């Protein structure tokens, strides 16, 4: 290993409350939650559209679900699919599955029918917990999927009676029809809660047993199930709680869905720490987020960058007085342009913005800016406790020097066990205990890392490397650009080479025109090397995003390629 990484310069940047090495308690998820219930039984665990659920109530509801799963024939390590927004049933689902000794897998509502069927079959999912407004997708794939039972919740579940009835009557709360699926049992979630026994359930689990199977594209190929163990997830929990100095008196607000590893990490870490969480059923509802900030005064907020960008468009968000209750805001899952940080910190307080880097295979947190110490704009921060990082040149397989780019490879106690039933992909991603992330970064002399691009997003123009993230950040500086994303497109004039294309969302009031394209092109010519200047610019009303708001470059590439063919 290069001296640049073996010397671990980042250790000098650690906060005083953070040790380079931690003592890990070998207690499983359900056992830690039981401790919290005993210690804070009447404390509010969930706030949901004005309703509150205490830790004691959450425990009882999870016991009812666990008893139902066991009575339905589920055994330890059987998989339950959670196909829900962040409503109480989802949190109950995560806990109930753990109590029953089973494994949950997040099912994104954005999955296509073939993608959904692949995940259900690959994981061998036996029970699906969904919500009526998303039920149609489960119904569509039901015939070819292995699950035997579907438990269906509603958005209105757990709301006060009058609010529930009026909301549905006035169509302010969405509902949908739930039809039978041939050969499958379909039952309502609230019936399970009413009829199932509330007796305590605690199926014994070992620290190396599976806890979650979370699907990801990984570094290559179709979606694969990353097998997270109690050890990997609970170790990362300890790292995360220590690093961010999370305390039981904290109140969390996050638009990250629980079916995504970032939401699952925050939700699980918080439930097993005694932290109150504000449920956000629709992450794209900026008004809901703003009203929740006003009403519940969270101590920390975690979102994807696009959610913050939407909030910053709202004068009512900028008018909020959050500095007397908000400790910090964290951004993850996608790059956060440096020029937006000052604007956000004008609302949340200087030095209160934290950028983090994680991935499903690492349970998920690996690198983060210090909670209290020096934060560097555009940097994902420094490696967590007990986490080793180095950068490897993808072409030479040698460690990169300080300031040079290389693929992030990483190891630590939070590393997954492997990809489910996929030894070849596991061997490709994890080599000698190191996870090859597929992300290209550089490290400065202080040990702070900066993501440059994905290995697969890097564009080769006549032999020159173009890192699309760097170009995206230059685009974000243009006064007319709301959002921009750069991609590589086949160059018809040079077989085997590529050209750069940019998809751009203009700010309100800016007209889409050839003159505007020329203006942006001229700006880029003045800012970047000639080979980095895009040959194609397309204006779009919006960029395609994932369920957590992450810009999907593969979809942009498909749209721009098809649009030109």
PyMOL commands that set and color helices and strands:
alter all, ss='L'
color gray80, all
select helices_A, chain A and resi 3-6+9-13+29-39+55-71+88-99+113-123+132-144+161-169+189-195+230-243+261-271+286-296+305-312+315-318+338-348+360-362+423-429+468-476+514-527+530-532+553-564
alter helices_A, ss='H'
color red, helices_A
select strands_A, chain A and resi 44-48+51-54+79-83+103-106+127-131+149-153+185-188+210-216+224-229+251-254+276-278+300-303+328-331+353-359+364-368+382-383+388-392+405-411+418-419+430-431+434-443+449-454+459-461+464-466+481-490+498-506+536-539
alter strands_A, ss='S'
color yellow, strands_A
deselect
rebuild
show_as cartoon
